[in-house]
């Protein structure tokens, strides 16, 4: 090339020396032609030299694998066969014979172990292909192969050089496909058999009658995986030293409707109804048996079931807790508790006591019923016949409509304690009551304190209340299921002694109030803090079972108030008989 350039430059210099003068057109034309011919000759010569360089350059062989030839993810280009073999051993010795092929199916992972697939790579054969690529074809084929390597890579598939049990691989995948692939079918639920009579009063009722069976079919999803495609993907992965393949459904999966067991339970099941007594006639209505299936157990069966399974869930009768026959025998069998308290000779107060007893007498509380004293009596009014009698208000004894009815609530409260019923509301009086043991009274007032309890037994309770022979008498009649009886005790924890207070009045003030000197206008009450105890005794042995704290009651003290007339002449005292 250098000599070609020198010749070119020499020609230019010669042309410059022999340049004709201006005006000699012919000589100038000859000069142009010579220059053009020289340029064409130079271009042809350069092209020929370039072709020879490309031919000899492409055909020279340095004994190395051509660039961009890969295998098992390794670029073997520029390596000797020995180097390539060493690199492939490093990349594959710990894979094919040691690593599991993991096939991620839509619902699980399949594992193909080397022990089962027999995977083993012939590294020497792979190196031979890598070395021979671009060398063993025709001249044009080799040229094309080498030219392609200049702009891209040539990955060698390893599958032809793998010792691989393809039958085992296909068999494993086909076995999975037979279990997984399914044709869509819808879920269903049906009752088989005849529903038994549930009403115990029906002449056709039979507690041992056969019941129905709920038959549930869990449909199958419509789903399919292409085993041929997955098998090809697995072999391709082996071919490139990869050991994880993700399989996909051929088309979107169709899922059968879920069975709503709660809805089925609501539709087919019914709760048992206890036998009960009509409050007006005291007649017993027989029980109605419950019907259905165990929802929790059925849900557990459903959780363990597979698509395509058929579940048989038996329906059964549920026996009510209270049966008519038993109720008739047990109803109002026992006196649960009784108590009597003396009343005064105050006619108005005794009228109120009688009205209160009449309001609650004969009331029947079903199991779980709440008795509320104020609700049972209602508001105490003159229209109902209630009279004004002594009652506590604001720490004083005043005349109040319905005064005295706390004696009935207190007597009833004592009965509920002995019957061991559930006390819901109870308040002690402000001061100790004369007709009740301390801590065992229950004060009530319309719009104020109230007394209530719940029938926490398994049977109805009837209240019997009356005023007779100078006594308030209350009995609770029911069915005693207890194996113990109750006694009540109390303990005075502290005492607050009242004081004596003198209120001074002038003679005229005392006369206006109707007071006289030394008159007691407020009686004294001692204050107490009292703890009551509930004692339970064994019915058979009378042995004390337990002694438990029950209620803590605090009663206020009330000072004694005496009139003291001061100043002026004493007001004459009325003589006896006036």
KEZAKOL-424432 format. One record per residue (C-alpha): chain; x, y, z negated. Coordinates in steps of 0.05 Angstrom, whole numbers. Layout:
BEGIN
A	X	Y	Z
...
end
This chain:
BEGIN
A	0	0	0
A	57	46	-14
A	87	35	55
A	17	48	84
A	13	114	48
A	83	134	70
A	67	120	142
A	5	161	135
A	43	219	105
A	97	213	160
A	45	218	214
A	18	281	183
A	86	314	182
A	99	296	255
A	32	325	275
A	48	389	240
A	114	398	277
A	85	386	346
A	22	429	335
A	7	468	400
A	-4	541	400
A	-73	573	401
A	-111	569	465
A	-86	501	486
A	-152	464	479
A	-130	398	510
A	-73	390	464
A	-119	405	405
A	-169	352	427
A	-114	300	432
A	-93	317	362
A	-163	304	334
A	-169	236	369
A	-102	214	341
A	-121	233	270
A	-188	195	276
A	-155	132	302
A	-105	133	245
A	-160	140	193
A	-200	81	220
A	-139	37	222
A	-122	54	150
A	-193	38	126
A	-193	-29	161
A	-126	-47	132
A	-148	-28	61
A	-212	-71	67
A	-172	-131	90
A	-123	-123	32
A	-182	-118	-17
A	-214	-182	9
A	-148	-219	3
A	-140	-194	-69
A	-211	-215	-88
A	-202	-284	-56
A	-136	-299	-90
A	-158	-268	-155
A	-222	-309	-159
A	-188	-373	-142
A	-130	-369	-190
A	-139	-417	-251
A	-106	-403	-318
A	-133	-468	-349
A	-183	-432	-396
A	-258	-436	-400
A	-288	-378	-362
A	-316	-320	-402
A	-389	-318	-426
A	-398	-394	-426
A	-434	-411	-492
A	-454	-473	-530
A	-487	-480	-599
A	-488	-404	-603
A	-412	-398	-593
A	-378	-361	-536
A	-326	-411	-511
A	-299	-363	-458
A	-223	-355	-459
A	-212	-419	-499
A	-174	-480	-480
A	-214	-545	-482
A	-179	-563	-547
A	-198	-497	-578
A	-270	-504	-553
A	-276	-574	-583
A	-250	-549	-650
A	-300	-491	-650
A	-358	-537	-632
A	-340	-586	-686
A	-339	-530	-737
A	-408	-506	-714
A	-443	-574	-708
A	-410	-625	-754
A	-452	-598	-812
A	-517	-591	-773
A	-537	-649	-729
A	-517	-704	-776
A	-536	-667	-840
A	-592	-617	-829
A	-666	-634	-826
A	-707	-609	-769
A	-765	-571	-800
A	-828	-567	-758
A	-875	-515	-788
A	-945	-540	-772
A	-1007	-497	-785
A	-1022	-532	-851
A	-956	-563	-873
A	-882	-573	-856
A	-858	-636	-822
A	-786	-656	-837
A	-745	-697	-788
A	-683	-722	-823
A	-618	-741	-787
A	-624	-810	-816
A	-688	-820	-777
A	-672	-782	-713
A	-600	-808	-708
A	-578	-739	-684
A	-505	-739	-662
A	-470	-693	-612
A	-418	-714	-561
A	-373	-652	-568
A	-323	-676	-516
A	-376	-681	-463
A	-401	-610	-479
A	-330	-583	-473
A	-321	-619	-407
A	-383	-585	-378
A	-360	-517	-405
A	-291	-526	-373
A	-318	-551	-307
A	-369	-496	-298
A	-347	-453	-239
A	-293	-504	-219
A	-327	-567	-193
A	-374	-539	-141
A	-363	-516	-70
A	-323	-453	-59
A	-387	-412	-50
A	-420	-444	-111
A	-359	-431	-154
A	-356	-359	-129
A	-429	-349	-146
A	-422	-380	-215
A	-362	-338	-232
A	-395	-276	-206
A	-456	-289	-249
A	-411	-295	-311
A	-387	-224	-299
A	-457	-197	-316
A	-488	-251	-360
A	-476	-314	-401
A	-485	-387	-385
A	-512	-425	-446
A	-500	-500	-444
A	-559	-542	-466
A	-535	-594	-516
A	-593	-642	-508
A	-561	-684	-453
A	-502	-696	-499
A	-542	-713	-561
A	-554	-783	-586
A	-627	-773	-609
A	-685	-820	-625
A	-737	-783	-585
A	-787	-840	-594
A	-786	-830	-669
A	-795	-755	-660
A	-855	-763	-614
A	-887	-817	-657
A	-882	-773	-719
A	-913	-714	-683
A	-968	-755	-653
A	-985	-785	-720
A	-992	-715	-749
A	-1035	-695	-689
A	-1083	-753	-700
A	-1095	-729	-771
A	-1096	-655	-758
A	-1133	-649	-692
A	-1208	-652	-700
A	-1273	-636	-665
A	-1316	-584	-699
A	-1376	-607	-740
A	-1419	-565	-786
A	-1427	-577	-861
A	-1495	-597	-889
A	-1530	-610	-955
A	-1594	-652	-963
A	-1634	-683	-1020
A	-1649	-757	-1015
A	-1705	-789	-1055
A	-1768	-764	-1090
A	-1769	-712	-1144
A	-1794	-740	-1211
A	-1850	-710	-1252
A	-1820	-663	-1304
A	-1880	-644	-1347
A	-1884	-690	-1407
A	-1959	-677	-1411
A	-1970	-707	-1341
A	-1995	-778	-1343
A	-1945	-797	-1288
A	-1886	-772	-1328
A	-1830	-823	-1337
A	-1766	-803	-1372
A	-1731	-861	-1338
A	-1756	-848	-1268
A	-1704	-848	-1212
A	-1679	-780	-1192
A	-1656	-751	-1126
A	-1585	-748	-1098
A	-1555	-687	-1066
A	-1515	-711	-1005
A	-1464	-660	-981
A	-1425	-670	-917
A	-1364	-627	-910
A	-1358	-611	-836
A	-1294	-615	-797
A	-1258	-555	-767
A	-1247	-550	-692
A	-1172	-548	-684
A	-1118	-575	-639
A	-1043	-572	-632
A	-1008	-591	-566
A	-961	-647	-585
A	-926	-646	-518
A	-910	-573	-526
A	-886	-582	-597
A	-843	-641	-577
A	-811	-600	-522
A	-799	-543	-571
A	-766	-591	-620
A	-720	-618	-566
A	-703	-547	-543
A	-685	-529	-615
A	-639	-590	-619
A	-609	-569	-553
A	-587	-502	-582
A	-566	-525	-651
A	-629	-496	-685
A	-668	-533	-738
A	-734	-497	-747
A	-794	-497	-701
A	-861	-463	-713
A	-921	-496	-682
A	-984	-458	-665
A	-1056	-478	-652
A	-1075	-487	-580
A	-1136	-442	-593
A	-1165	-407	-654
A	-1189	-454	-708
A	-1264	-460	-719
A	-1281	-470	-793
A	-1347	-502	-816
A	-1390	-462	-864
A	-1373	-469	-938
A	-1423	-503	-983
A	-1450	-455	-1035
A	-1460	-501	-1096
A	-1485	-444	-1139
A	-1540	-429	-1089
A	-1559	-502	-1085
A	-1560	-506	-1161
A	-1605	-445	-1164
A	-1651	-476	-1112
A	-1657	-547	-1140
A	-1643	-540	-1214
A	-1690	-519	-1269
A	-1679	-508	-1343
A	-1715	-551	-1394
A	-1772	-518	-1432
A	-1782	-536	-1505
A	-1849	-556	-1532
A	-1879	-497	-1568
A	-1937	-477	-1611
A	-1992	-429	-1590
A	-1992	-373	-1640
A	-2067	-364	-1641
A	-2089	-437	-1642
A	-2025	-469	-1670
A	-2032	-523	-1617
A	-1969	-555	-1590
A	-1955	-551	-1515
A	-1912	-609	-1492
A	-1842	-599	-1464
A	-1821	-595	-1392
A	-1757	-632	-1375
A	-1700	-596	-1340
A	-1675	-621	-1273
A	-1611	-611	-1233
A	-1538	-629	-1229
A	-1475	-613	-1267
A	-1450	-551	-1229
A	-1380	-552	-1260
A	-1369	-626	-1245
A	-1395	-617	-1174
A	-1347	-559	-1163
A	-1289	-603	-1185
A	-1311	-656	-1135
A	-1314	-604	-1081
A	-1244	-578	-1097
A	-1216	-649	-1090
A	-1254	-665	-1026
A	-1227	-661	-955
A	-1259	-640	-890
A	-1303	-695	-864
A	-1318	-724	-934
A	-1388	-740	-958
A	-1404	-724	-1030
A	-1462	-755	-1068
A	-1482	-714	-1128
A	-1536	-745	-1172
A	-1591	-701	-1201
A	-1613	-718	-1271
A	-1666	-701	-1322
A	-1646	-655	-1379
A	-1682	-668	-1445
A	-1709	-606	-1481
A	-1685	-594	-1552
A	-1756	-592	-1580
A	-1804	-648	-1560
A	-1879	-644	-1570
A	-1884	-709	-1608
A	-1829	-690	-1656
A	-1855	-619	-1663
A	-1923	-645	-1685
A	-1890	-687	-1738
A	-1840	-635	-1762
A	-1879	-570	-1754
A	-1888	-533	-1820
A	-1868	-594	-1860
A	-1826	-562	-1914
A	-1827	-502	-1961
A	-1762	-468	-1943
A	-1766	-418	-2000
A	-1816	-385	-2047
A	-1813	-327	-2096
A	-1859	-287	-2141
A	-1851	-217	-2170
A	-1896	-183	-2222
A	-1931	-119	-2202
A	-1955	-60	-2244
A	-2026	-40	-2261
A	-2024	19	-2214
A	-2086	9	-2171
A	-2061	49	-2112
A	-1994	13	-2112
A	-2028	-54	-2116
A	-2072	-36	-2057
A	-2009	-22	-2017
A	-1980	-88	-2039
A	-2042	-125	-2016
A	-2043	-90	-1948
A	-1969	-106	-1937
A	-1979	-179	-1953
A	-2040	-183	-1907
A	-1999	-153	-1851
A	-1946	-208	-1853
A	-1987	-266	-1879
A	-1992	-322	-1826
A	-1939	-293	-1780
A	-1901	-348	-1744
A	-1829	-339	-1721
A	-1805	-384	-1666
A	-1731	-405	-1667
A	-1690	-344	-1651
A	-1746	-294	-1664
A	-1730	-230	-1701
A	-1775	-207	-1758
A	-1775	-132	-1770
A	-1813	-108	-1831
A	-1830	-38	-1807
A	-1853	-65	-1740
A	-1896	-118	-1774
A	-1931	-68	-1820
A	-1931	-9	-1773
A	-1935	62	-1798
A	-1970	67	-1865
A	-2031	112	-1856
A	-2095	128	-1894
A	-2134	99	-1835
A	-2103	31	-1851
A	-2123	39	-1924
A	-2055	56	-1954
A	-2054	98	-2017
A	-2006	147	-2048
A	-1963	114	-2101
A	-1895	123	-2134
A	-1835	118	-2089
A	-1763	143	-2089
A	-1746	204	-2047
A	-1685	248	-2052
A	-1666	218	-2119
A	-1735	233	-2149
A	-1797	191	-2161
A	-1853	221	-2117
A	-1921	201	-2093
A	-1916	172	-2023
A	-1967	141	-1977
A	-1954	66	-1979
A	-1911	72	-2042
A	-1893	4	-2071
A	-1888	-37	-2008
A	-1813	-46	-2021
A	-1834	-98	-2072
A	-1862	-141	-2015
A	-1800	-132	-1972
A	-1755	-147	-2031
A	-1794	-211	-2049
A	-1789	-232	-1976
A	-1715	-216	-1975
A	-1702	-262	-2034
A	-1739	-318	-1997
A	-1695	-309	-1935
A	-1633	-314	-1978
A	-1655	-380	-2009
A	-1677	-406	-1941
A	-1607	-386	-1914
A	-1635	-347	-1856
A	-1596	-296	-1817
A	-1602	-226	-1847
A	-1599	-172	-1794
A	-1615	-108	-1834
A	-1620	-96	-1908
A	-1609	-36	-1953
A	-1612	-34	-2030
A	-1655	17	-2066
A	-1624	81	-2092
A	-1635	55	-2163
A	-1642	-14	-2193
A	-1711	-44	-2185
A	-1746	-72	-2246
A	-1781	-128	-2208
A	-1719	-159	-2174
A	-1652	-187	-2196
A	-1598	-136	-2182
A	-1570	-138	-2111
A	-1629	-177	-2084
A	-1678	-121	-2067
A	-1691	-91	-1998
A	-1716	-20	-1991
A	-1757	3	-1931
A	-1784	69	-1906
A	-1819	89	-1842
A	-1766	120	-1798
A	-1712	103	-1849
A	-1683	40	-1878
A	-1712	-25	-1852
A	-1709	-99	-1867
A	-1703	-152	-1813
A	-1680	-224	-1807
A	-1677	-277	-1753
A	-1704	-348	-1752
A	-1639	-384	-1741
A	-1669	-453	-1752
A	-1691	-501	-1697
A	-1765	-497	-1715
A	-1819	-445	-1725
A	-1827	-412	-1792
A	-1893	-387	-1821
A	-1897	-332	-1872
A	-1948	-338	-1928
A	-1958	-275	-1970
A	-2011	-255	-2021
A	-2023	-213	-2083
A	-2057	-253	-2138
A	-2056	-262	-2213
A	-2013	-199	-2222
A	-1960	-227	-2176
A	-1933	-216	-2105
A	-1925	-287	-2079
A	-1887	-304	-2015
A	-1871	-372	-1984
A	-1833	-390	-1921
A	-1859	-454	-1889
A	-1819	-490	-1835
A	-1775	-551	-1824
A	-1715	-558	-1870
A	-1657	-591	-1833
A	-1604	-572	-1884
A	-1570	-623	-1929
A	-1561	-570	-1982
A	-1602	-520	-2023
A	-1586	-448	-2042
A	-1584	-410	-2107
A	-1567	-337	-2116
A	-1524	-303	-2169
A	-1500	-232	-2180
A	-1442	-199	-2215
A	-1439	-128	-2240
A	-1372	-100	-2217
A	-1379	-31	-2248
A	-1428	12	-2287
A	-1441	87	-2286
A	-1477	112	-2348
A	-1527	168	-2339
A	-1523	234	-2377
A	-1577	273	-2413
A	-1591	340	-2380
A	-1634	396	-2409
A	-1672	442	-2363
A	-1690	508	-2395
A	-1758	541	-2385
A	-1789	602	-2416
A	-1855	588	-2449
A	-1893	617	-2391
A	-1853	575	-2340
A	-1863	512	-2381
A	-1937	526	-2386
A	-1941	537	-2311
A	-1909	469	-2299
A	-1949	435	-2353
A	-1886	420	-2392
A	-1873	423	-2466
A	-1810	427	-2505
A	-1773	361	-2509
A	-1813	330	-2452
A	-1775	279	-2409
A	-1788	298	-2337
A	-1737	251	-2304
A	-1723	183	-2333
A	-1652	157	-2334
A	-1624	102	-2290
A	-1556	70	-2299
A	-1514	64	-2237
A	-1485	-4	-2217
A	-1440	-36	-2165
A	-1465	-107	-2156
A	-1437	-166	-2116
A	-1485	-222	-2100
A	-1463	-294	-2086
A	-1496	-349	-2046
A	-1485	-418	-2077
A	-1497	-481	-2037
A	-1510	-548	-2071
A	-1513	-618	-2042
A	-1586	-641	-2041
A	-1569	-712	-2061
A	-1516	-701	-2115
A	-1530	-629	-2136
A	-1455	-618	-2128
A	-1433	-547	-2114
A	-1409	-543	-2042
A	-1391	-470	-2037
A	-1397	-402	-2070
A	-1393	-345	-2021
A	-1398	-270	-2027
A	-1463	-245	-1997
A	-1480	-171	-2005
A	-1447	-113	-2041
A	-1500	-65	-2068
A	-1487	3	-2099
A	-1542	35	-2142
A	-1537	107	-2163
A	-1543	132	-2233
A	-1598	183	-2250
A	-1590	230	-2308
A	-1645	238	-2359
A	-1676	307	-2354
A	-1711	338	-2415
A	-1749	404	-2418
A	-1721	456	-2465
A	-1765	516	-2479
A	-1725	578	-2497
A	-1744	648	-2518
A	-1812	676	-2540
A	-1864	640	-2580
A	-1870	565	-2569
A	-1929	544	-2527
A	-1980	508	-2570
A	-1976	432	-2560
A	-2041	397	-2541
A	-2069	354	-2596
A	-2080	281	-2585
A	-2144	265	-2549
A	-2146	329	-2508
end
